[in-house]
């Protein structure tokens, strides 16, 4: 378990815990992939629903995951389904960074705009993300 400010990261929940089988991230994959398939995913990205894997969800129905188009997990960008977007905007966005960098950049508001459809974690203090940047992250931050 770890934390970033007030955000707490819990260890994986075993699928064997009685009565909690639907509470682990693995149980979220079918719904996440259905959203990807029904809405066509991130505009301009041609990848089927099997290419996305959820890693986070929020109380405001923002869903986050990886786009698994690289064999190296450290090179997989973040995709997010944002519940609240402006009319005509895609609910899906791609962020050219990993999960930790996404979280540590979102909380101190280091993206051009809030990457989720809810600003409850936007602009919150976060610890230094030293080492989170890499040459591979030199492309634009996100793609709506």
ABEGO torsion letter per residue (X at the ends): XBBBEABBBBBBBBAABBGAAAABAAAAAAAAAAAAAAAGEBBGBBBBAAABBBABBBAAGBBBBBBBABABAAABBBBBBBABBBBGBBABBBBBBBAAAAAAAAAAGABABBABABAAABGBBBBBABGABBAAAABBABBX
